[in-house]
Amino acid sequence: MMGKSISIHSSRGGTGKTLLATNLAMLYAQSGLNIALIDLDFRAPSLMGVFSKLLRKPVECFLNSYLDGRCSVDSLMVDMSNSYPLKGKLFVGFSNPDITAIRNTAERSRSWEVTSVKRLFALRSKLFNEMKIDYCFYDTSPGIQYTSINAIVTSDLSIVVTTLDSLDLDGTKNMVAEIYDAFERKTMLLLNKVFPQGCSLSNEERSKTISQIEDAFNRPVLGAIPCYCDVLEADRSKLLAIEQPNHPFIKNLEKIKEKIESLASSEKPSAKIQ
């Protein structure tokens, strides 16, 4: 099977998409697959904060520079495999967290946006054909940003993360209608920080809530991960997949990982586009 690219997206920040993307990538690499994880959130880069403590040398090339055509894929992708107990490989492409770089990227022209999507396709080709990457995860900017749209266009599967907060749900519904229906992308919803521990809802009531969301969005729900207070308070540089592999959060992610593998290998669309 040729490698697959998966974007992790949300309508706004705070849904936990970076936490999900980093731990999913780690679970795949632990299982023996070769994984690429790329920070496409230029407005609020997060991956440098997650992995910086284990970097063995300064980052040679940021994604910003790669999209400008100032460096190659080989210098962009940082091999983090030896920093963790992994059976496979883990490569990370960092976005520049410097405030000047963030400002400069936000001010790019439309012509640059067109060029950048071409370079993303070239990156994808290099990862799959030469570096033998099995899965590439894009941690995207929330909302309707050009980098998010580029990620969606170059993805085989898009996972839209939302909580049950009314603002998240309304924003997600609008975003799905404006972007995902237009591009007819294979899309799944992932509910995060829902049904907290101690929640009085029965399993039947939870299933009903999920079914209502699927009907409202015309998209299947990939999974529903409860809200764990200790996860919200944890140091993000200590990945739960490594530090606490038996945590219920990771056990939920393992089920989601299995579903993603099934979806990624299927050529049938995962949603009815009307």
N, C-alpha and C positions, 0 to 999 in steps of 0.2 A: 504494500500500500504506500502510495506517495504521501509525503508529509502533509499535514493539515494546519491551517492557520485559524486561530480562534480569538475573537475580540471580546474583551470583558468591558462592558459599557454600562452607564447609568445616566439618568436624566440630570442628576445633580450630585455634588460631593457628599460624603458621609455615609454612603450605603455599604461600604466595606469591600468595594471591588478590588482594591489593591491587596488587601488581606487574602481575599479569595484567589486572586491570580497568582500570588507568590506561593501560597501553600499548595495550590493545584499543580503548579509547575514542579514543585519539590516532590510531590507524591509521584508524578510521572517519572521524574529522574530517579527516584528511589526504586521504582519498579524495573529499571533497566533501559528505559527509552532515552533518546537524545532530545533535549528540550531547549528551546530558545524563549526567553522572556524579554519583552521589549517595552520600554517606557515611552508611550505616545501621549502622555499627559504633560505637555509643555508648560501649561499654566501653573501646575503644582506637582513637579516631579517628585516621586516617592521612592523609587527603587534604589537610588543612591543612599537614602537614609536606612533602608533595609539591609543593604549588603556592604556598606562602606567599611565597617569594622573588620571585615575579612578580606578586603582588597589587598593584594600583595604588592601592588605598585599603583601609581596614579593612573587614572583613566586616560588613555591615549587619544580617544576620539569619542565624542558624544553624538547622539543621533542628530542633534541640530546640525552639526558639521557634516555628517554623512548626507543629509538631505540637501545641504548646500553644495554638495559635490566636492568637498574639501578633504575627504578621507574615504578609505575603502571599507567594505564589509569586514574584512579580516581584522582591521584595526578597531572597528566598532565593537565587535562581539567579544566580551570578556569571559574567559573560561573560569567559572566558579566551582567546577567539579571537585577539585581537590580540597576545597574548604568544607565539604560536607561528606558524610558517609553515603555515597550514592553508587548505584550499580550502573547508571547511565551517565550522560553528560548534561551539564547545565551551563548554558551560555546566556549572558545578560547584556542587553544593549541599553545603556543609560542615557537619559535626557539630562541636559546641563541644568543643575539647580541654581546657578548663579542668577541673580535678579536681572542683570543686564542681558543675559542670554534669553531669559523668559520674556523680557520686554521686546527684544529684537525679533524673536520668533512671532510674537503676537502682532507685530507690525508688518509682516510679510505681505507681498502683493498677491493678486490672483494668479499671475503667471507663475510665481514660485509655488503656489499650491498645486498647480497642474504638474509642474516638474517633480514635486515631492512625491506625488502618488506614483509616478513612473519609477522613481528610485525605490519606493516601497515594494513595487512589483519585482524590481531587480534584486532587492534584498531577499524577498521571499524565494525567488528562484535560486539564488546562491545558497541559502540555508538548506533547502530541500535537495537540490541536485548535487551540490559539492560537499556541504558539511554534513549531509545525511541526517538532518533534523527530522524527528518524527512529528513533533507538535511545536508550533510557534504560538505563544500567547502574547496578545497585545493588551497592555494596561492603558486604556484610552482616557482622554479628557472627558469629563462628564458633559452632558448636553450636546447641542448641535454645533460643534466646532469642526473646522475643516480637517483637523487631524483625526477626529473621530469618524468622520465620513470616509476619509481615506482608509482608515482601518477596516471599516465595514466593507468597503468595496473590495479590499484585498483579502477578506476573510472567507473561509469556507463555512464557518458557523459563528454567529454572534450570540453572546449570552448577555442579556440585559438584566442588571441587578437592581432590585427595588425592595424597599421595606413596605410595610402596610400603612405608613404615614400617608395621609391624604394628598399632601404636596408631592410626595414621591410618585404615588400612583397616577395623579393627574399629569405630572410632567412626563412620566413614562408613556402614558397613553398617547399624549400629543406627539412625543418623539417617535414612537412606533409608527404612527399614522403618517408623519411627515417624511421620515427617512426609510424605515424598513419596508413599508408597503410600496414605496416608490421604487426601491431597488430589488424588491422581491427576494430578500436574503433569507437564508435558513436561520431561523431565530428561535431562541428559547428564553423564557423568563426564569430568573432565579430569585426566590424570596429569601431575604437575609434579615437577621435580627427580628424574627417573628415568633409568636407563641412563646414568650419567655417562660423560664422555669417557674413553676407554681401557677401557671395560667390555668384557669378553671375550664377552659374549653375542652370538650370531649373530642376523641379522634374523629367522630362523625362530623362534628361542627368544624373541625379543622379541614377535613376533606371537602366539606361544602364550601368553605371560604376559598380554597384553592380552585375548585371547579368554577366558582363565580368569577374569579380573576381570569381564568383561561377563557371563559365565554366572553368576558368584557374586552379582552385584548386580542382575541382570536389567535392566541399563541399558547402552546403547551408550557406548563411549569416544570422546569427541570428538577427542582427540589425546593424544600422549605427548611431553612436552617434556623434553629431557635436562637434567641438572644442570650448569650452567656456573658455575665458581668466580668468574669475574669479575663475573657478574651478581649473585651473592650479596653481593659486597663493594662493589658500585657505590653511589654516592650516589643515593638514590631520587628526589631532586628533579631529577635530570638524566635525563629519560625516554629510554630506549633508542630508542624509535620516532623520536625527533627527533635524538638525539645519534649513534646508531649504527644507522642503518636497514638496514644490510647484515649486522648481527650474526645468527648462526644462531638465537638466541632469537626475534628479530623475524621472521625468515623462517618459523619454526614458527608464530608467532602469525598471520601472514598467511594460512596454510593454514586455521587454525582460524577466522579471520574469514570466509573463504569458506564454510565449512561452516555457521557460524551463520546467515549470510544465507540459505542454502538451507533450513535448519530453520525459521527465523523466518517464512518465506513459506509454509511448509507447515502445513496444519490437521490433519494426521495426527499422532497421538501418537508420540513417539520411543522409547517403550518399551512392552513388554507388561506390563500390570499383572495379576498373578494373585491 
